Amino acid sequence: MLRARTPRRPPTAVRRALTFWRRSIQARVVVSTVLLSAVVVSGVGWLLLQQTRDGLLENRVDKALAEVADEVDEANDRLVEMPATDPDPTAQRYDLVDLIVQRGATRGYQVVMAGPVGSETGLIASGPTEASPHLDLASVPPRLEEHFSVLRNGSAWTYTRIGTIDDEGTVIDSEPGVVVGVQVPLPADGKTYTLYFLFPLDEEQQTMGLVTRAMLTAGGLLVVLIAVLTWLVARQVVTPIRLARRVAERLAAGRLTERLRVTGEDDLARLATSFNQMATNLQRQIRQLEELSRVQRRFVSDVSHELRTPLTTVRMAGDVLHDARGDFDPATARAAELLQTELDRFETLLADLLEISRFDAGAAVLELDDVNLVDVAHRVVEATRPLAEQRDVRIVIRAPDHPCLAQADVRRVERIVRNLVTNAIDHARPLPADLDYRPDVAQTPEIVVTVAADEQAAAIAVRDYGVGLAPGESSMVFNRFWRADPARARTSGGTGLGLSISQEDAHLHGGWLQAWGRLGEGSQFRLTLPRRAGDVLRQSPLPLVPADAPEPVS
């Protein structure tokens, strides 16, 4: 069986280097500046080396041409002094070459004499040839030989590699050089021969090596100096930014007294002053908001507690009137029933306000136990079934046969699910007639309660087909006293705090309470709880967007 390859993670050192690169502005500035400087220094150095090399070679060629001209003039003078009727041209040629070879040995060049021109091809390989000792005759380029294979006036030169051979004719060394060719006539036979002067470039090569090493050293030191200067300059800018970042983190953590130290009068000092002024204003406003919130929480708590006593008295009187409503006339009996209904709603509102005040004060605690969400869904549906039948709403439960367990406070979880179901009943309406999966109940309002669980989480989703939610209302729906449809009456006697309390209960468990909705297509609320208390949720076993939701029209 083939197995998918697991991608190899980079080594720890590489990951740390990448993290440091992403987080450090100073490192990126220094490295970028050094790289750009290295490119510029390399380009300038290469250009200077090229100009230096061209200058050295040009100077060496000029010297070689001048020296060859002097040698040729002197050779011509000696040939003119020789008798024109000398019967031995070989001896005359040998005497001429031997003298030039001896002078070349002392002046640092080597000589090859080939010809005569017009005898076959006039190339070195055609012979006869005289040359300096241990000189490889292949050092003369063929293209220069071809140039002098006919009679030519003046001289010609080219670059070559001068080879040295041993006594057995094996090439043992080669070096760059310049070869200059010139033709001279020999009086003994009246023919023209070609002289090749080979000048080594060892001095120029040493000079170029010295210049190259000097430029590499200077370039390296320059790049290092630029890196140090860039690091110092970047440090002067980055250090205040890092200090500001640390102070901002402390402010975000609640240490509102933290401030930046202001030194100097430059732009960074002005930035630090502005930052401190902003922090002071934020501290003042946060304290005002905290005080206002504290007063508001205290007011809600005090009012809620103070209202319990008169509410109890009114409740007792209302119960007496409600029990005796059979003895009243119809109008008075109806008033007693309305009084009882509003007293129930007021008592629920007072209980919700007390619960909200406990959340605001941080006094809410959990009574954890293993809770089966499937049982919770059935209990809540059974408890709300009379209200659903009153509204002619069908409630469907889709749950697995096995338990969906989670460590939770069963009272708070049931309150969350009850709020979601009653809210769905308030907004229920007939299903669209073109809904494919339930054509038999297409005109009957329906609410679907779905339960699922996996190894990490358990979830309950409540789907309705009511007015839905407009874009942006999915987060507003959990605000206190917010309503999706202000014109719709709360038939379930809700107070406007149910979803807000439900979200606080979900957060208290470390879970999620999320909403999805689309206008005219209903909504879905999903409660997700960790299977084990304290675990961090990463995903939910149920999708937030229901499967029967039509695709949005683009």
C-alpha positions as CSV (number, residue, x, y, z in Angstrom):
1,M,0.0,0.0,0.0
2,L,1.3,3.4,-1.0
3,R,1.6,6.0,1.8
4,A,1.6,9.7,1.4
5,R,4.9,11.3,2.1
6,T,5.0,13.6,5.1
7,P,6.7,16.9,4.1
8,R,10.0,17.3,5.8
9,R,10.2,20.3,8.2
10,P,13.2,22.5,7.9
11,P,15.8,22.2,10.7
12,T,15.4,24.1,13.9
13,A,18.3,26.4,13.1
14,V,16.7,27.3,9.8
15,R,13.3,28.0,11.3
16,R,14.9,30.2,14.0
17,A,16.8,32.1,11.3
18,L,13.6,32.6,9.3
19,T,11.7,33.7,12.3
20,F,14.5,36.2,13.2
21,W,14.5,37.5,9.6
22,R,10.7,38.1,9.6
23,R,10.7,39.8,13.0
24,S,13.9,41.9,12.9
25,I,13.7,45.1,10.8
26,Q,17.3,45.8,11.7
27,A,18.5,42.5,10.3
28,R,16.7,43.0,7.0
29,V,18.0,46.5,6.7
30,V,21.6,45.5,7.4
31,V,21.5,42.4,5.1
32,S,19.8,44.3,2.3
33,T,22.3,47.2,2.5
34,V,25.3,44.8,2.7
35,L,24.1,42.8,-0.4
36,L,23.5,46.0,-2.4
37,S,26.8,47.4,-1.3
38,A,28.5,44.1,-2.2
39,V,26.9,44.2,-5.7
40,V,28.0,47.9,-6.2
41,V,31.5,47.3,-4.9
42,S,31.9,44.2,-7.1
43,G,30.7,46.0,-10.1
44,V,33.0,49.0,-9.6
45,G,35.9,46.7,-8.7
46,W,35.4,44.6,-11.8
47,L,35.3,47.8,-14.0
48,L,38.5,49.1,-12.4
49,L,40.2,45.7,-12.8
50,Q,39.2,45.6,-16.5
51,Q,40.5,49.1,-17.0
52,T,43.7,48.3,-15.2
53,R,44.3,45.1,-17.2
54,D,43.6,46.9,-20.5
55,G,46.0,49.6,-19.5
56,L,48.7,47.2,-18.5
57,L,48.3,45.1,-21.7
58,E,48.2,48.2,-23.9
59,N,51.4,49.5,-22.3
60,R,53.1,46.1,-22.7
61,V,52.1,45.9,-26.3
62,D,53.4,49.4,-27.0
63,K,56.7,48.5,-25.4
64,A,56.9,45.2,-27.3
65,L,56.3,46.9,-30.6
66,A,58.9,49.6,-29.9
67,E,61.4,46.9,-28.9
68,V,60.7,44.8,-32.0
69,A,61.1,47.9,-34.2
70,D,64.5,48.6,-32.6
71,E,65.6,45.0,-33.1
72,V,64.4,45.0,-36.7
73,D,66.2,48.2,-37.5
74,E,69.4,46.9,-35.9
75,A,69.1,43.6,-37.8
76,N,68.5,45.5,-41.1
77,D,71.6,47.6,-40.4
78,R,73.7,44.4,-39.8
79,L,72.3,42.8,-42.9
80,V,73.1,45.9,-45.0
81,E,76.8,45.7,-43.8
82,M,77.0,42.0,-44.9
83,P,78.3,41.3,-48.5
84,A,75.4,40.8,-50.9
85,T,77.3,37.9,-52.5
86,D,77.6,35.8,-49.3
87,P,77.3,32.2,-50.6
88,D,76.0,30.7,-47.4
89,P,72.4,32.0,-46.6
90,T,72.0,29.4,-43.8
91,A,75.0,30.8,-41.9
92,Q,73.8,34.3,-42.5
93,R,70.4,33.4,-41.2
94,Y,71.8,31.6,-38.2
95,D,74.1,34.5,-37.3
96,L,71.2,36.9,-37.4
97,V,68.9,34.8,-35.3
98,D,71.6,33.8,-32.8
99,L,72.3,37.4,-32.1
100,I,68.6,38.2,-31.6
101,V,68.1,35.1,-29.4
102,Q,71.0,36.2,-27.2
103,R,69.6,39.7,-26.9
104,G,66.2,38.2,-26.1
105,A,67.6,36.0,-23.4
106,T,68.9,39.1,-21.6
107,R,65.8,41.2,-22.3
108,G,63.1,38.6,-21.5
109,Y,61.7,37.6,-24.9
110,Q,62.0,34.7,-27.2
111,V,62.4,34.5,-31.0
112,V,61.2,32.2,-33.8
113,M,62.4,32.7,-37.4
114,A,60.4,31.0,-40.2
115,G,60.4,31.1,-44.0
116,P,61.3,32.0,-46.5
117,V,58.0,33.5,-47.6
118,G,56.8,32.0,-50.9
119,S,58.6,28.7,-50.2
120,E,55.6,26.4,-50.1
121,T,53.5,28.1,-47.5
122,G,56.1,29.9,-45.4
123,L,54.7,28.4,-42.2
124,I,56.7,27.3,-39.2
125,A,55.8,23.7,-39.8
126,S,57.2,23.8,-43.3
127,G,60.7,24.6,-42.0
128,P,63.5,25.5,-41.8
129,T,63.0,27.2,-38.4
130,E,65.4,28.7,-35.9
131,A,64.1,29.5,-32.4
132,S,65.1,30.2,-28.8
133,P,66.0,27.2,-26.8
134,H,63.2,25.2,-25.1
135,L,60.5,27.3,-26.8
136,D,57.3,25.4,-28.0
137,L,56.9,26.4,-31.6
138,A,53.1,26.0,-31.2
139,S,53.2,29.2,-29.1
140,V,52.9,31.2,-32.4
141,P,49.2,31.3,-33.3
142,P,48.3,29.8,-36.7
143,R,46.3,32.9,-37.6
144,L,49.4,35.1,-37.2
145,E,51.4,32.6,-39.4
146,E,48.7,32.8,-42.1
147,H,48.9,36.6,-41.9
148,F,52.7,36.4,-42.7
149,S,52.4,33.6,-45.3
150,V,52.7,36.3,-47.9
151,L,54.8,39.4,-48.1
152,R,53.7,42.0,-45.6
153,N,54.9,45.4,-44.7
154,G,55.0,46.4,-41.1
155,S,54.3,44.3,-38.0
156,A,51.3,42.5,-36.5
157,W,50.7,41.2,-33.0
158,T,48.3,39.1,-31.0
159,Y,47.9,37.4,-27.6
160,T,49.0,33.9,-27.1
161,R,50.3,31.4,-24.5
162,I,54.1,30.8,-24.6
163,G,54.9,27.2,-23.9
164,T,58.2,25.8,-22.6
165,I,59.4,22.3,-23.6
166,D,62.0,20.0,-22.1
167,D,64.8,18.1,-23.9
168,E,62.4,15.5,-25.0
169,G,60.0,18.0,-26.5
170,T,57.3,17.7,-23.9
171,V,55.5,20.9,-22.9
172,I,56.2,21.5,-19.2
173,D,54.9,25.0,-18.7
174,S,52.9,27.8,-20.4
175,E,52.2,31.4,-19.6
176,P,50.3,34.2,-21.3
177,G,52.2,36.5,-23.6
178,V,52.2,38.7,-26.6
179,V,53.7,37.6,-30.0
180,V,54.8,40.2,-32.6
181,G,55.6,39.3,-36.1
182,V,57.7,41.2,-38.6
183,Q,59.4,40.3,-42.0
184,V,63.0,40.9,-42.9
185,P,64.9,40.3,-46.2
186,L,68.1,38.2,-46.2
187,P,70.8,39.5,-48.6
188,A,72.4,36.1,-49.0
189,D,69.5,34.6,-51.0
190,G,67.3,37.7,-51.6
191,K,64.3,36.0,-49.8
192,T,62.1,37.4,-47.0
193,Y,61.9,35.6,-43.7
194,T,59.4,36.1,-40.8
195,L,60.6,36.9,-37.2
196,Y,58.2,36.2,-34.3
197,F,59.0,37.9,-31.0
198,L,57.3,36.4,-28.0
199,F,57.0,38.6,-24.9
200,P,55.8,37.0,-21.6
201,L,53.2,38.9,-19.5
202,D,54.5,37.6,-16.2
203,E,55.1,41.1,-14.8
204,E,51.7,42.3,-15.8
205,Q,50.2,39.1,-14.4
206,Q,51.9,39.8,-11.0
207,T,50.8,43.4,-11.1
208,M,47.2,42.3,-11.8
209,G,47.3,39.8,-9.0
210,L,48.6,42.5,-6.6
211,V,45.9,44.9,-7.7
212,T,43.2,42.3,-7.5
213,R,44.2,41.3,-3.9
214,A,44.3,45.0,-2.9
215,M,40.9,45.6,-4.4
216,L,39.4,42.5,-2.8
217,T,40.8,43.5,0.6
218,A,39.6,47.1,0.2
219,G,36.2,45.9,-1.1
220,G,35.8,43.5,1.8
221,L,36.8,46.1,4.4
222,L,34.4,48.6,2.7
223,V,31.5,46.2,2.9
224,V,32.2,45.4,6.5
225,L,32.4,49.1,7.3
226,I,29.1,49.7,5.5
227,A,27.6,46.8,7.5
228,V,28.8,48.3,10.8
229,L,27.6,51.8,9.9
230,T,24.2,50.5,8.7
231,W,23.8,48.4,11.9
232,L,24.6,51.5,14.0
233,V,22.2,53.7,12.1
234,A,19.4,51.1,12.0
235,R,19.9,50.6,15.7
236,Q,19.4,54.2,16.4
237,V,16.1,54.1,14.6
238,V,15.0,50.6,15.6
239,T,15.8,50.8,19.4
240,P,13.1,53.5,20.1
241,I,10.6,51.5,18.0
242,R,11.3,48.3,20.1
243,L,10.9,50.3,23.3
244,A,7.6,51.7,22.0
245,R,6.5,48.1,21.1
246,R,7.3,46.8,24.6
247,V,5.5,49.7,26.2
248,A,2.5,49.1,23.9
249,E,2.5,45.4,24.8
250,R,2.5,46.4,28.5
251,L,-0.3,48.8,27.9
252,A,-2.3,46.1,26.1
253,A,-1.7,43.8,29.1
254,G,-3.3,46.4,31.4
255,R,-0.3,48.2,32.8
256,L,-1.7,51.6,31.9
257,T,1.0,53.6,33.8
258,E,3.8,52.6,31.3
259,R,5.3,55.4,29.4
260,L,8.2,56.0,27.0
261,R,11.3,57.9,28.1
262,V,11.7,61.1,26.1
263,T,15.3,62.2,25.3
264,G,16.2,65.0,22.9
265,E,14.0,67.0,20.5
266,D,14.2,65.0,17.2
267,D,11.4,63.2,15.4
268,L,11.7,60.1,17.6
269,A,11.5,62.3,20.7
270,R,8.3,63.9,19.3
271,L,7.0,60.5,18.5
272,A,7.6,59.4,22.1
273,T,5.9,62.5,23.4
274,S,2.8,61.9,21.2
275,F,2.8,58.2,22.3
276,N,2.8,59.2,25.9
277,Q,0.0,61.7,25.4
278,M,-2.0,59.0,23.6
279,A,-1.4,56.5,26.4
280,T,-2.4,59.1,29.0
281,N,-5.7,59.9,27.2
282,L,-6.4,56.2,26.8
283,Q,-5.7,55.6,30.5
284,R,-8.1,58.4,31.4
285,Q,-10.8,57.1,29.1
286,I,-10.4,53.5,30.1
287,R,-10.7,54.5,33.8
288,Q,-13.8,56.5,33.0
289,L,-15.3,53.6,31.1
290,E,-14.3,51.2,33.9
291,E,-15.9,53.4,36.5
292,L,-19.0,53.8,34.4
293,S,-19.2,50.1,33.8
294,R,-18.7,49.4,37.5
295,V,-21.5,51.9,38.4
296,Q,-23.7,50.4,35.7
297,R,-23.1,46.8,37.0
298,R,-23.7,48.0,40.5
299,F,-26.8,49.8,39.5
300,V,-28.2,46.7,37.7
301,S,-27.3,44.4,40.6
302,D,-28.8,46.8,43.2
303,V,-32.0,47.4,41.2
304,S,-32.4,43.7,40.5
305,H,-32.1,42.9,44.2
306,E,-34.2,45.8,45.3
307,L,-37.0,44.8,42.9
308,R,-37.3,41.3,44.2
309,T,-39.1,42.3,47.4
310,P,-41.8,44.5,45.7
311,L,-42.0,41.9,42.9
312,T,-42.7,39.2,45.5
313,T,-45.5,41.3,47.0
314,V,-47.0,42.1,43.6
315,R,-46.7,38.4,42.7
316,M,-48.7,37.4,45.8
317,A,-51.4,39.9,45.0
318,G,-51.4,38.9,41.3
319,D,-51.7,35.2,42.3
320,V,-54.7,36.0,44.5
321,L,-56.4,38.0,41.7
322,H,-55.6,35.3,39.1
323,D,-57.0,32.6,41.3
324,A,-60.2,34.6,41.9
325,R,-60.7,35.7,38.2
326,G,-63.7,33.4,37.9
327,D,-65.7,35.7,40.2
328,F,-64.9,38.8,38.2
329,D,-66.6,40.2,35.2
330,P,-64.9,39.4,31.9
331,A,-62.9,42.6,31.6
332,T,-61.5,42.3,35.1
333,A,-60.8,38.6,34.6
334,R,-58.9,39.5,31.4
335,A,-56.9,42.2,33.2
336,A,-56.0,39.6,35.9
337,E,-54.7,37.2,33.3
338,L,-52.7,39.9,31.6
339,L,-51.3,41.0,35.0
340,Q,-50.2,37.4,35.6
341,T,-48.5,37.1,32.2
342,E,-46.6,40.3,32.5
343,L,-45.6,39.4,36.1
344,D,-44.1,36.1,34.7
345,R,-42.2,38.0,32.0
346,F,-41.0,40.6,34.5
347,E,-39.8,37.9,36.8
348,T,-37.9,36.3,33.9
349,L,-36.4,39.6,33.0
350,L,-35.3,40.2,36.6
351,A,-33.7,36.7,36.7
352,D,-31.9,37.5,33.5
353,L,-30.6,40.8,34.8
354,L,-29.3,39.1,37.9
355,E,-27.6,36.5,35.7
356,I,-26.1,39.3,33.5
357,S,-24.8,41.1,36.6
358,R,-23.1,37.9,37.8
359,F,-21.4,37.6,34.4
360,D,-20.3,41.2,34.5
361,A,-18.9,40.8,38.0
362,G,-17.1,37.6,37.1
363,A,-18.9,35.6,39.7
364,A,-20.4,33.0,37.4
365,V,-19.1,29.5,38.1
366,L,-19.6,26.1,36.5
367,E,-20.9,22.9,38.0
368,L,-19.3,20.4,35.7
369,D,-20.6,17.0,34.9
370,D,-20.7,14.6,32.0
371,V,-23.6,15.8,29.9
372,N,-25.2,13.9,27.0
373,L,-26.2,16.6,24.5
374,V,-28.7,14.2,22.8
375,D,-30.7,13.9,26.1
376,V,-30.5,17.7,26.5
377,A,-31.9,18.2,23.0
378,H,-34.8,15.8,23.7
379,R,-35.6,17.5,27.1
380,V,-35.6,20.9,25.7
381,V,-37.8,19.9,22.7
382,E,-40.3,18.3,25.0
383,A,-40.3,21.3,27.2
384,T,-40.9,23.7,24.3
385,R,-43.3,21.5,22.4
386,P,-46.5,23.2,23.8
387,L,-45.2,26.6,22.5
388,A,-44.3,25.0,19.2
389,E,-47.8,23.4,18.8
390,Q,-49.3,26.7,19.7
391,R,-47.4,28.3,16.8
392,D,-48.0,25.2,14.6
393,V,-44.3,24.5,14.3
394,R,-42.7,21.1,13.8
395,I,-39.5,20.4,15.7
396,V,-37.3,17.7,14.3
397,I,-34.3,16.2,16.1
398,R,-31.4,14.7,14.2
399,A,-29.1,12.9,16.6
400,P,-27.0,9.8,16.5
401,D,-27.9,6.7,18.5
402,H,-24.8,6.9,20.7
403,P,-24.3,9.5,23.4
404,C,-22.6,12.8,22.6
405,L,-20.9,13.6,25.9
406,A,-19.1,16.8,27.1
407,Q,-18.0,18.0,30.5
408,A,-20.4,20.9,31.1
409,D,-22.9,22.5,33.4
410,V,-26.1,20.9,32.4
411,R,-28.3,23.8,33.7
412,R,-26.4,26.3,31.6
413,V,-26.3,24.1,28.5
414,E,-30.1,23.5,28.7
415,R,-30.6,27.2,29.1
416,I,-28.6,27.8,25.9
417,V,-30.5,25.2,23.9
418,R,-33.8,26.4,25.2
419,N,-33.0,30.0,24.2
420,L,-32.0,28.9,20.7
421,V,-35.2,26.7,20.2
422,T,-37.6,29.4,21.6
423,N,-35.9,32.0,19.5
424,A,-36.3,29.8,16.4
425,I,-40.0,29.2,17.3
426,D,-40.5,33.0,17.4
427,H,-39.0,33.4,13.9
428,A,-40.4,30.2,12.3
429,R,-42.5,30.4,9.1
430,P,-43.5,27.9,6.4
431,L,-40.7,26.2,4.5
432,P,-40.2,27.2,0.9
433,A,-42.2,25.0,-1.4
434,D,-39.2,24.1,-3.6
435,L,-37.3,22.5,-0.7
436,D,-36.3,19.1,-2.0
437,Y,-35.5,17.1,1.0
438,R,-39.0,17.5,2.8
439,P,-41.6,18.0,0.1
440,D,-44.3,16.4,2.3
441,V,-44.1,19.2,4.8
442,A,-43.3,22.1,2.5
443,Q,-45.9,24.4,3.9
444,T,-45.4,23.5,7.6
445,P,-43.0,25.6,9.7
446,E,-40.1,23.4,10.8
447,I,-37.2,23.7,13.2
448,V,-34.3,21.2,12.9
449,V,-32.2,20.4,16.0
450,T,-29.0,18.5,15.0
451,V,-26.6,16.9,17.5
452,A,-23.1,15.6,16.7
453,A,-19.7,14.9,18.3
454,D,-16.2,13.9,17.5
455,E,-13.1,13.2,19.6
456,Q,-12.5,16.8,20.5
457,A,-15.9,18.5,20.6
458,A,-19.7,18.1,20.8
459,A,-22.2,20.4,19.1
460,I,-25.9,21.3,18.8
461,A,-27.2,23.2,15.8
462,V,-30.7,24.8,15.7
463,R,-31.9,25.6,12.1
464,D,-35.0,27.7,11.4
465,Y,-36.5,29.0,8.2
466,G,-37.6,32.4,9.4
467,V,-36.7,36.0,8.5
468,G,-33.0,35.2,8.6
469,L,-30.2,37.6,9.2
470,A,-28.8,40.4,7.0
471,P,-25.1,40.7,6.4
472,G,-23.3,41.8,9.5
473,E,-26.1,40.8,11.9
474,S,-24.5,37.4,12.8
475,S,-22.4,39.1,15.4
476,M,-25.0,41.7,16.5
477,V,-27.6,39.0,17.3
478,F,-25.8,38.4,20.6
479,N,-26.0,42.0,21.7
480,R,-28.3,42.7,24.6
481,F,-31.9,43.6,23.7
482,W,-31.1,43.3,19.9
483,R,-33.9,41.9,17.7
484,A,-33.7,40.8,14.1
485,D,-37.2,42.0,13.4
486,P,-38.3,44.7,15.8
487,A,-41.9,44.6,14.5
488,R,-42.3,40.9,15.5
489,A,-43.7,40.2,19.0
490,R,-42.0,37.8,21.3
491,T,-44.6,35.1,21.7
492,S,-42.3,33.1,23.9
493,G,-42.1,35.9,26.5
494,G,-38.4,36.5,25.8
495,T,-36.6,39.4,27.5
496,G,-34.0,40.3,24.8
497,L,-31.2,39.0,27.0
498,G,-31.4,35.3,26.2
499,L,-28.8,35.1,23.4
500,S,-26.5,37.4,25.3
501,I,-26.7,35.1,28.3
502,S,-26.3,32.1,26.1
503,Q,-23.1,33.4,24.6
504,E,-21.7,34.2,28.1
505,D,-22.6,30.6,29.1
506,A,-20.8,29.2,26.0
507,H,-17.7,31.3,26.7
508,L,-17.7,30.2,30.3
509,H,-17.4,26.6,29.1
510,G,-14.6,27.6,26.7
511,G,-17.0,26.9,23.8
512,W,-18.5,28.7,20.8
513,L,-21.9,30.0,20.1
514,Q,-22.1,31.2,16.5
515,A,-24.8,32.3,14.1
516,W,-25.4,32.1,10.4
517,G,-28.3,33.6,8.5
518,R,-29.5,34.9,5.2
519,L,-32.5,37.2,4.6
520,G,-35.5,35.2,3.6
521,E,-33.7,31.8,4.0
522,G,-33.7,31.5,7.8
523,S,-30.8,31.1,10.2
524,Q,-28.8,28.5,12.1
525,F,-27.2,28.8,15.5
526,R,-24.5,26.4,16.5
527,L,-23.2,25.6,20.1
528,T,-19.9,23.9,20.2
529,L,-18.4,22.6,23.5
530,P,-15.1,20.9,24.2
531,R,-15.4,17.2,25.2
532,R,-13.1,17.8,28.1
533,A,-13.2,21.0,30.2
534,G,-10.3,23.3,29.6
535,D,-9.4,22.0,26.1
536,V,-9.0,24.5,23.3
537,L,-11.5,24.2,20.5
538,R,-10.1,24.0,17.0
539,Q,-13.1,22.8,14.9
540,S,-16.8,21.9,15.3
541,P,-18.3,18.5,14.3
542,L,-21.2,20.4,12.6
543,P,-20.9,23.0,9.8
544,L,-22.1,26.5,10.6
545,V,-23.7,27.0,7.2
546,P,-26.5,24.4,6.8
547,A,-26.3,21.8,4.0
548,D,-29.7,22.9,2.6
549,A,-28.7,26.6,2.3
550,P,-28.9,27.6,-1.4
551,E,-25.8,28.9,-3.0
552,P,-25.6,32.8,-2.9
553,V,-26.3,34.5,-6.2
554,S,-23.2,36.3,-7.3
